Amino acid sequence: MHEFDDAVLQCFLDNQSQLFPEEDVVSSLEEAEAFLEECLAVVVHSVREVWDFFEEEGIDVDGAKGDEILEADEVFDVGDGRYLIVEG
């Protein structure tokens, strides 16, 4: 089980609409933690690790290069060098 700290949870809470534009899926840090655990979200520590995750999962990156991978709806920039990846 992944441990999501408050910075990661707040990032998802604040930015969830990039992946779920129709409606908020969580409304608190507790709900965010439960949701992220349920959908097996991961936290990685570099752009390289984001690429590695997408390659391992076989996720199509539509020809993205370099930092363009960070524009994917599934990738959330925590703001401290880490990235949260949530598969909707």
Biopython code that builds the backbone (N, CA, C, O; Angstrom):
import numpy as np
from Bio.PDB.StructureBuilder import StructureBuilder

atoms = [
    (1, "MET", "N", (0.848, -1.194, 0.000)),
    (1, "MET", "CA", (0.000, 0.000, 0.000)),
    (1, "MET", "C", (0.884, 1.244, 0.000)),
    (1, "MET", "O", (1.891, 1.316, 0.704)),
    (2, "HIS", "N", (0.486, 2.201, -0.793)),
    (2, "HIS", "CA", (1.242, 3.445, -0.890)),
    (2, "HIS", "C", (0.831, 4.396, 0.219)),
    (2, "HIS", "O", (-0.340, 4.484, 0.587)),
    (3, "GLU", "N", (1.811, 5.096, 0.737)),
    (3, "GLU", "CA", (1.507, 6.145, 1.708)),
    (3, "GLU", "C", (1.511, 7.478, 0.966)),
    (3, "GLU", "O", (2.502, 7.843, 0.334)),
    (4, "PHE", "N", (0.431, 8.177, 1.046)),
    (4, "PHE", "CA", (0.324, 9.480, 0.404)),
    (4, "PHE", "C", (0.360, 10.545, 1.497)),
    (4, "PHE", "O", (-0.489, 10.557, 2.388)),
    (5, "ASP", "N", (1.358, 11.448, 1.425)),
    (5, "ASP", "CA", (1.439, 12.498, 2.429)),
    (5, "ASP", "C", (0.494, 13.643, 2.075)),
    (5, "ASP", "O", (-0.122, 13.644, 1.009)),
    (6, "ASP", "N", (0.385, 14.614, 2.977)),
    (6, "ASP", "CA", (-0.571, 15.699, 2.780)),
    (6, "ASP", "C", (-0.310, 16.499, 1.508)),
    (6, "ASP", "O", (-1.257, 16.958, 0.870)),
    (7, "ALA", "N", (0.953, 16.674, 1.126)),
    (7, "ALA", "CA", (1.268, 17.440, -0.089)),
    (7, "ALA", "C", (0.693, 16.742, -1.316)),
    (7, "ALA", "O", (0.137, 17.393, -2.201)),
    (8, "VAL", "N", (0.826, 15.426, -1.372)),
    (8, "VAL", "CA", (0.293, 14.649, -2.492)),
    (8, "VAL", "C", (-1.232, 14.694, -2.485)),
    (8, "VAL", "O", (-1.857, 14.904, -3.525)),
    (9, "LEU", "N", (-1.826, 14.497, -1.312)),
    (9, "LEU", "CA", (-3.286, 14.503, -1.205)),
    (9, "LEU", "C", (-3.864, 15.864, -1.574)),
    (9, "LEU", "O", (-4.873, 15.942, -2.276)),
    (10, "GLN", "N", (-3.230, 16.936, -1.104)),
    (10, "GLN", "CA", (-3.714, 18.284, -1.407)),
    (10, "GLN", "C", (-3.580, 18.572, -2.897)),
    (10, "GLN", "O", (-4.461, 19.195, -3.489)),
    (11, "CYS", "N", (-2.497, 18.127, -3.500)),
    (11, "CYS", "CA", (-2.290, 18.305, -4.943)),
    (11, "CYS", "C", (-3.444, 17.670, -5.714)),
    (11, "CYS", "O", (-4.008, 18.284, -6.620)),
    (12, "PHE", "N", (-3.792, 16.431, -5.345)),
    (12, "PHE", "CA", (-4.891, 15.766, -6.048)),
    (12, "PHE", "C", (-6.224, 16.452, -5.774)),
    (12, "PHE", "O", (-7.028, 16.641, -6.687)),
    (13, "LEU", "N", (-6.454, 16.821, -4.532)),
    (13, "LEU", "CA", (-7.698, 17.487, -4.158)),
    (13, "LEU", "C", (-7.876, 18.786, -4.961)),
    (13, "LEU", "O", (-8.966, 19.079, -5.452)),
    (14, "ASP", "N", (-6.789, 19.553, -5.082)),
    (14, "ASP", "CA", (-6.849, 20.848, -5.767)),
    (14, "ASP", "C", (-6.937, 20.717, -7.289)),
    (14, "ASP", "O", (-7.487, 21.596, -7.953)),
    (15, "ASN", "N", (-6.402, 19.629, -7.844)),
    (15, "ASN", "CA", (-6.253, 19.530, -9.298)),
    (15, "ASN", "C", (-6.998, 18.369, -9.931)),
    (15, "ASN", "O", (-6.771, 18.045, -11.096)),
    (16, "GLN", "N", (-7.887, 17.738, -9.172)),
    (16, "GLN", "CA", (-8.569, 16.550, -9.676)),
    (16, "GLN", "C", (-9.345, 16.796, -10.966)),
    (16, "GLN", "O", (-9.575, 15.858, -11.729)),
    (17, "SER", "N", (-9.753, 18.037, -11.225)),
    (17, "SER", "CA", (-10.547, 18.318, -12.416)),
    (17, "SER", "C", (-9.769, 18.101, -13.713)),
    (17, "SER", "O", (-10.379, 17.965, -14.774)),
    (18, "GLN", "N", (-8.431, 18.066, -13.651)),
    (18, "GLN", "CA", (-7.690, 17.814, -14.887)),
    (18, "GLN", "C", (-7.928, 16.387, -15.383)),
    (18, "GLN", "O", (-7.838, 16.124, -16.583)),
    (19, "LEU", "N", (-8.227, 15.473, -14.473)),
    (19, "LEU", "CA", (-8.496, 14.087, -14.853)),
    (19, "LEU", "C", (-9.991, 13.780, -14.833)),
    (19, "LEU", "O", (-10.470, 12.936, -15.591)),
    (20, "PHE", "N", (-10.711, 14.459, -13.976)),
    (20, "PHE", "CA", (-12.146, 14.235, -13.825)),
    (20, "PHE", "C", (-12.896, 15.560, -13.985)),
    (20, "PHE", "O", (-13.370, 16.126, -13.000)),
    (21, "PRO", "N", (-13.005, 16.055, -15.220)),
    (21, "PRO", "CA", (-13.589, 17.388, -15.442)),
    (21, "PRO", "C", (-15.089, 17.470, -15.153)),
    (21, "PRO", "O", (-15.608, 18.562, -14.921)),
    (22, "GLU", "N", (-15.778, 16.357, -15.163)),
    (22, "GLU", "CA", (-17.228, 16.385, -14.986)),
    (22, "GLU", "C", (-17.634, 16.799, -13.578)),
    (22, "GLU", "O", (-18.537, 17.615, -13.393)),
    (23, "GLU", "N", (-16.951, 16.221, -12.583)),
    (23, "GLU", "CA", (-17.299, 16.521, -11.194)),
    (23, "GLU", "C", (-16.144, 16.112, -10.291)),
    (23, "GLU", "O", (-15.317, 15.274, -10.652)),
    (24, "ASP", "N", (-16.106, 16.717, -9.115)),
    (24, "ASP", "CA", (-15.085, 16.340, -8.147)),
    (24, "ASP", "C", (-15.354, 14.920, -7.666)),
    (24, "ASP", "O", (-16.496, 14.551, -7.393)),
    (25, "VAL", "N", (-14.295, 14.132, -7.566)),
    (25, "VAL", "CA", (-14.449, 12.772, -7.067)),
    (25, "VAL", "C", (-14.134, 12.693, -5.575)),
    (25, "VAL", "O", (-14.529, 11.739, -4.904)),
    (26, "VAL", "N", (-13.422, 13.697, -5.058)),
    (26, "VAL", "CA", (-13.117, 13.737, -3.630)),
    (26, "VAL", "C", (-13.323, 15.160, -3.115)),
    (26, "VAL", "O", (-13.205, 16.128, -3.867)),
    (27, "SER", "N", (-13.632, 15.273, -1.818)),
    (27, "SER", "CA", (-13.850, 16.607, -1.259)),
    (27, "SER", "C", (-13.063, 16.827, 0.028)),
    (27, "SER", "O", (-13.233, 17.846, 0.696)),
    (28, "SER", "N", (-12.197, 15.865, 0.378)),
    (28, "SER", "CA", (-11.382, 16.026, 1.577)),
    (28, "SER", "C", (-10.081, 15.238, 1.401)),
    (28, "SER", "O", (-9.965, 14.407, 0.500)),
    (29, "LEU", "N", (-9.114, 15.507, 2.267)),
    (29, "LEU", "CA", (-7.858, 14.766, 2.206)),
    (29, "LEU", "C", (-8.094, 13.280, 2.477)),
    (29, "LEU", "O", (-7.454, 12.429, 1.859)),
    (30, "GLU", "N", (-9.010, 12.964, 3.400)),
    (30, "GLU", "CA", (-9.304, 11.571, 3.715)),
    (30, "GLU", "C", (-9.884, 10.856, 2.499)),
    (30, "GLU", "O", (-9.492, 9.732, 2.187)),
    (31, "GLU", "N", (-10.823, 11.514, 1.811)),
    (31, "GLU", "CA", (-11.407, 10.921, 0.612)),
    (31, "GLU", "C", (-10.342, 10.772, -0.474)),
    (31, "GLU", "O", (-10.322, 9.779, -1.201)),
    (32, "ALA", "N", (-9.457, 11.768, -0.579)),
    (32, "ALA", "CA", (-8.395, 11.704, -1.579)),
    (32, "ALA", "C", (-7.501, 10.496, -1.325)),
    (32, "ALA", "O", (-7.145, 9.774, -2.257)),
    (33, "GLU", "N", (-7.140, 10.278, -0.063)),
    (33, "GLU", "CA", (-6.282, 9.146, 0.264)),
    (33, "GLU", "C", (-6.959, 7.817, -0.084)),
    (33, "GLU", "O", (-6.342, 6.939, -0.687)),
    (34, "ALA", "N", (-8.210, 7.679, 0.293)),
    (34, "ALA", "CA", (-8.942, 6.448, -0.002)),
    (34, "ALA", "C", (-9.056, 6.229, -1.508)),
    (34, "ALA", "O", (-8.875, 5.111, -1.990)),
    (35, "PHE", "N", (-9.354, 7.289, -2.247)),
    (35, "PHE", "CA", (-9.499, 7.196, -3.692)),
    (35, "PHE", "C", (-8.180, 6.799, -4.346)),
    (35, "PHE", "O", (-8.150, 5.917, -5.204)),
    (36, "LEU", "N", (-7.089, 7.451, -3.941)),
    (36, "LEU", "CA", (-5.786, 7.161, -4.548)),
    (36, "LEU", "C", (-5.339, 5.738, -4.244)),
    (36, "LEU", "O", (-4.741, 5.078, -5.094)),
    (37, "GLU", "N", (-5.622, 5.267, -3.045)),
    (37, "GLU", "CA", (-5.287, 3.880, -2.708)),
    (37, "GLU", "C", (-6.116, 2.911, -3.550)),
    (37, "GLU", "O", (-5.609, 1.897, -4.030)),
    (38, "GLU", "N", (-7.388, 3.237, -3.719)),
    (38, "GLU", "CA", (-8.290, 2.369, -4.467)),
    (38, "GLU", "C", (-7.878, 2.248, -5.931)),
    (38, "GLU", "O", (-7.957, 1.165, -6.511)),
    (39, "CYS", "N", (-7.439, 3.350, -6.527)),
    (39, "CYS", "CA", (-7.079, 3.292, -7.950)),
    (39, "CYS", "C", (-5.581, 3.048, -8.155)),
    (39, "CYS", "O", (-5.068, 3.207, -9.263)),
    (40, "LEU", "N", (-4.887, 2.664, -7.086)),
    (40, "LEU", "CA", (-3.478, 2.289, -7.170)),
    (40, "LEU", "C", (-2.606, 3.382, -7.775)),
    (40, "LEU", "O", (-1.735, 3.115, -8.602)),
    (41, "ALA", "N", (-2.854, 4.604, -7.352)),
    (41, "ALA", "CA", (-2.030, 5.730, -7.795)),
    (41, "ALA", "C", (-0.608, 5.546, -7.272)),
    (41, "ALA", "O", (-0.383, 4.870, -6.268)),
    (42, "VAL", "N", (0.341, 6.157, -7.971)),
    (42, "VAL", "CA", (1.734, 6.061, -7.544)),
    (42, "VAL", "C", (2.356, 7.448, -7.486)),
    (42, "VAL", "O", (1.934, 8.367, -8.187)),
    (43, "VAL", "N", (3.368, 7.580, -6.635)),
    (43, "VAL", "CA", (4.146, 8.809, -6.551)),
    (43, "VAL", "C", (5.545, 8.483, -7.038)),
    (43, "VAL", "O", (6.173, 7.540, -6.555)),
    (44, "VAL", "N", (6.039, 9.267, -8.001)),
    (44, "VAL", "CA", (7.393, 9.077, -8.508)),
    (44, "VAL", "C", (8.186, 10.353, -8.281)),
    (44, "VAL", "O", (7.616, 11.403, -7.984)),
    (45, "HIS", "N", (9.508, 10.257, -8.422)),
    (45, "HIS", "CA", (10.383, 11.348, -8.014)),
    (45, "HIS", "C", (11.120, 12.041, -9.148)),
    (45, "HIS", "O", (12.024, 12.836, -8.891)),
    (46, "SER", "N", (10.757, 11.760, -10.401)),
    (46, "SER", "CA", (11.404, 12.436, -11.521)),
    (46, "SER", "C", (10.587, 12.231, -12.793)),
    (46, "SER", "O", (9.724, 11.356, -12.864)),
    (47, "VAL", "N", (10.880, 13.060, -13.793)),
    (47, "VAL", "CA", (10.240, 12.910, -15.091)),
    (47, "VAL", "C", (10.593, 11.538, -15.668)),
    (47, "VAL", "O", (9.752, 10.890, -16.291)),
    (48, "ARG", "N", (11.829, 11.100, -15.462)),
    (48, "ARG", "CA", (12.259, 9.780, -15.948)),
    (48, "ARG", "C", (11.368, 8.677, -15.370)),
    (48, "ARG", "O", (10.967, 7.757, -16.083)),
    (49, "GLU", "N", (11.066, 8.777, -14.079)),
    (49, "GLU", "CA", (10.209, 7.771, -13.452)),
    (49, "GLU", "C", (8.783, 7.820, -13.995)),
    (49, "GLU", "O", (8.107, 6.793, -14.056)),
    (50, "VAL", "N", (8.319, 9.014, -14.390)),
    (50, "VAL", "CA", (7.004, 9.115, -15.033)),
    (50, "VAL", "C", (7.038, 8.323, -16.336)),
    (50, "VAL", "O", (6.135, 7.534, -16.617)),
    (51, "TRP", "N", (8.093, 8.540, -17.132)),
    (51, "TRP", "CA", (8.250, 7.803, -18.395)),
    (51, "TRP", "C", (8.291, 6.304, -18.147)),
    (51, "TRP", "O", (7.625, 5.531, -18.835)),
    (52, "ASP", "N", (9.087, 5.898, -17.145)),
    (52, "ASP", "CA", (9.221, 4.469, -16.841)),
    (52, "ASP", "C", (7.860, 3.863, -16.500)),
    (52, "ASP", "O", (7.530, 2.766, -16.952)),
    (53, "PHE", "N", (7.075, 4.588, -15.697)),
    (53, "PHE", "CA", (5.757, 4.091, -15.313)),
    (53, "PHE", "C", (4.873, 3.909, -16.545)),
    (53, "PHE", "O", (4.242, 2.865, -16.709)),
    (54, "PHE", "N", (4.828, 4.918, -17.405)),
    (54, "PHE", "CA", (3.976, 4.846, -18.599)),
    (54, "PHE", "C", (4.413, 3.687, -19.487)),
    (54, "PHE", "O", (3.572, 2.986, -20.049)),
    (55, "GLU", "N", (5.736, 3.479, -19.619)),
    (55, "GLU", "CA", (6.242, 2.381, -20.443)),
    (55, "GLU", "C", (5.873, 1.035, -19.820)),
    (55, "GLU", "O", (5.418, 0.135, -20.526)),
    (56, "GLU", "N", (6.063, 0.885, -18.513)),
    (56, "GLU", "CA", (5.755, -0.374, -17.828)),
    (56, "GLU", "C", (4.269, -0.712, -17.912)),
    (56, "GLU", "O", (3.894, -1.877, -18.046)),
    (57, "GLU", "N", (3.428, 0.318, -17.830)),
    (57, "GLU", "CA", (1.980, 0.095, -17.865)),
    (57, "GLU", "C", (1.447, -0.005, -19.292)),
    (57, "GLU", "O", (0.279, -0.334, -19.498)),
    (58, "GLY", "N", (2.297, 0.278, -20.275)),
    (58, "GLY", "CA", (1.864, 0.222, -21.662)),
    (58, "GLY", "C", (0.898, 1.332, -22.036)),
    (58, "GLY", "O", (0.040, 1.156, -22.902)),
    (59, "ILE", "N", (1.043, 2.483, -21.376)),
    (59, "ILE", "CA", (0.152, 3.614, -21.636)),
    (59, "ILE", "C", (0.672, 4.393, -22.846)),
    (59, "ILE", "O", (1.845, 4.765, -22.897)),
    (60, "ASP", "N", (-0.205, 4.632, -23.809)),
    (60, "ASP", "CA", (0.158, 5.374, -25.019)),
    (60, "ASP", "C", (0.406, 6.835, -24.673)),
    (60, "ASP", "O", (-0.428, 7.482, -24.039)),
    (61, "VAL", "N", (1.562, 7.353, -25.094)),
    (61, "VAL", "CA", (1.913, 8.734, -24.762)),
    (61, "VAL", "C", (1.778, 9.673, -25.957)),
    (61, "VAL", "O", (2.255, 10.807, -25.919)),
    (62, "ASP", "N", (1.123, 9.195, -27.019)),
    (62, "ASP", "CA", (0.824, 10.041, -28.177)),
    (62, "ASP", "C", (2.022, 10.824, -28.690)),
    (62, "ASP", "O", (1.892, 11.997, -29.040)),
    (63, "GLY", "N", (3.180, 10.191, -28.738)),
    (63, "GLY", "CA", (4.356, 10.834, -29.296)),
    (63, "GLY", "C", (4.968, 11.922, -28.439)),
    (63, "GLY", "O", (5.766, 12.722, -28.928)),
    (64, "ALA", "N", (4.604, 11.964, -27.168)),
    (64, "ALA", "CA", (5.167, 12.976, -26.268)),
    (64, "ALA", "C", (6.678, 12.761, -26.126)),
    (64, "ALA", "O", (7.174, 11.639, -26.231)),
    (65, "LYS", "N", (7.390, 13.854, -25.887)),
    (65, "LYS", "CA", (8.834, 13.786, -25.683)),
    (65, "LYS", "C", (9.203, 14.611, -24.448)),
    (65, "LYS", "O", (8.570, 15.626, -24.157)),
    (66, "GLY", "N", (10.227, 14.166, -23.733)),
    (66, "GLY", "CA", (10.739, 14.934, -22.604)),
    (66, "GLY", "C", (9.669, 15.293, -21.600)),
    (66, "GLY", "O", (8.897, 14.441, -21.159)),
    (67, "ASP", "N", (9.630, 16.575, -21.241)),
    (67, "ASP", "CA", (8.685, 17.047, -20.228)),
    (67, "ASP", "C", (7.231, 17.047, -20.695)),
    (67, "ASP", "O", (6.321, 17.248, -19.891)),
    (68, "GLU", "N", (7.008, 16.823, -21.998)),
    (68, "GLU", "CA", (5.627, 16.803, -22.500)),
    (68, "GLU", "C", (4.791, 15.747, -21.795)),
    (68, "GLU", "O", (3.568, 15.869, -21.725)),
    (69, "ILE", "N", (5.438, 14.710, -21.271)),
    (69, "ILE", "CA", (4.716, 13.641, -20.564)),
    (69, "ILE", "C", (3.957, 14.212, -19.365)),
    (69, "ILE", "O", (2.941, 13.659, -18.943)),
    (70, "LEU", "N", (4.456, 15.313, -18.827)),
    (70, "LEU", "CA", (3.829, 15.910, -17.650)),
    (70, "LEU", "C", (2.494, 16.565, -17.979)),
    (70, "LEU", "O", (1.730, 16.909, -17.077)),
    (71, "GLU", "N", (2.208, 16.738, -19.272)),
    (71, "GLU", "CA", (0.936, 17.322, -19.687)),
    (71, "GLU", "C", (-0.185, 16.287, -19.722)),
    (71, "GLU", "O", (-1.350, 16.642, -19.907)),
    (72, "ALA", "N", (0.156, 15.014, -19.545)),
    (72, "ALA", "CA", (-0.865, 13.961, -19.535)),
    (72, "ALA", "C", (-1.829, 14.214, -18.373)),
    (72, "ALA", "O", (-1.417, 14.620, -17.287)),
    (73, "ASP", "N", (-3.111, 13.968, -18.620)),
    (73, "ASP", "CA", (-4.125, 14.202, -17.585)),
    (73, "ASP", "C", (-3.864, 13.401, -16.326)),
    (73, "ASP", "O", (-4.246, 13.817, -15.233)),
    (74, "GLU", "N", (-3.211, 12.245, -16.471)),
    (74, "GLU", "CA", (-2.978, 11.360, -15.326)),
    (74, "GLU", "C", (-1.850, 11.818, -14.420)),
    (74, "GLU", "O", (-1.688, 11.289, -13.320)),
    (75, "VAL", "N", (-1.055, 12.806, -14.870)),
    (75, "VAL", "CA", (0.142, 13.214, -14.130)),
    (75, "VAL", "C", (-0.121, 14.538, -13.396)),
    (75, "VAL", "O", (-0.517, 15.536, -13.998)),
    (76, "PHE", "N", (0.108, 14.512, -12.097)),
    (76, "PHE", "CA", (-0.086, 15.691, -11.251)),
    (76, "PHE", "C", (1.261, 16.094, -10.669)),
    (76, "PHE", "O", (1.931, 15.269, -10.048)),
    (77, "ASP", "N", (1.669, 17.341, -10.853)),
    (77, "ASP", "CA", (2.921, 17.853, -10.311)),
    (77, "ASP", "C", (2.689, 18.265, -8.865)),
    (77, "ASP", "O", (1.976, 19.230, -8.592)),
    (78, "VAL", "N", (3.298, 17.524, -7.938)),
    (78, "VAL", "CA", (3.107, 17.807, -6.514)),
    (78, "VAL", "C", (3.739, 19.149, -6.145)),
    (78, "VAL", "O", (3.295, 19.808, -5.205)),
    (79, "GLY", "N", (4.775, 19.554, -6.884)),
    (79, "GLY", "CA", (5.386, 20.855, -6.659)),
    (79, "GLY", "C", (6.709, 20.786, -5.915)),
    (79, "GLY", "O", (7.375, 21.804, -5.726)),
    (80, "ASP", "N", (7.089, 19.587, -5.493)),
    (80, "ASP", "CA", (8.347, 19.451, -4.756)),
    (80, "ASP", "C", (9.298, 18.465, -5.448)),
    (80, "ASP", "O", (10.169, 17.866, -4.817)),
    (81, "GLY", "N", (9.104, 18.317, -6.756)),
    (81, "GLY", "CA", (9.939, 17.391, -7.511)),
    (81, "GLY", "C", (9.308, 16.025, -7.681)),
    (81, "GLY", "O", (9.838, 15.171, -8.391)),
    (82, "ARG", "N", (8.168, 15.820, -7.023)),
    (82, "ARG", "CA", (7.470, 14.541, -7.159)),
    (82, "ARG", "C", (6.258, 14.696, -8.063)),
    (82, "ARG", "O", (5.722, 15.788, -8.248)),
    (83, "TYR", "N", (5.851, 13.573, -8.615)),
    (83, "TYR", "CA", (4.692, 13.540, -9.487)),
    (83, "TYR", "C", (3.766, 12.424, -9.062)),
    (83, "TYR", "O", (4.206, 11.307, -8.792)),
    (84, "LEU", "N", (2.486, 12.726, -9.002)),
    (84, "LEU", "CA", (1.456, 11.748, -8.690)),
    (84, "LEU", "C", (0.878, 11.267, -10.021)),
    (84, "LEU", "O", (0.516, 12.075, -10.876)),
    (85, "ILE", "N", (0.796, 9.955, -10.185)),
    (85, "ILE", "CA", (0.202, 9.395, -11.395)),
    (85, "ILE", "C", (-1.062, 8.652, -10.992)),
    (85, "ILE", "O", (-1.028, 7.724, -10.184)),
    (86, "VAL", "N", (-2.180, 9.081, -11.576)),
    (86, "VAL", "CA", (-3.486, 8.509, -11.256)),
    (86, "VAL", "C", (-4.086, 7.973, -12.541)),
    (86, "VAL", "O", (-4.294, 8.726, -13.493)),
    (87, "GLU", "N", (-4.364, 6.691, -12.576)),
    (87, "GLU", "CA", (-5.031, 6.129, -13.744)),
    (87, "GLU", "C", (-6.521, 6.217, -13.544)),
    (87, "GLU", "O", (-7.084, 5.529, -12.693)),
    (88, "GLY", "N", (-7.170, 7.073, -14.336)),
    (88, "GLY", "CA", (-8.604, 7.286, -14.203)),
    (88, "GLY", "C", (-9.330, 6.041, -14.583)),
    (88, "GLY", "O", (-10.560, 6.006, -14.541)),
]
sb = StructureBuilder()
sb.init_structure("model")
sb.init_model(0)
sb.init_chain("A")
sb.init_seg("    ")
for serial, (resi, resn, name, xyz) in enumerate(atoms, 1):
    if name == "N":
        sb.init_residue(resn, " ", resi, " ")
    sb.init_atom(name, np.array(xyz, "f"), 0.0, 1.0, " ", f" {name:<3s}", serial, name[0])
structure = sb.get_structure()
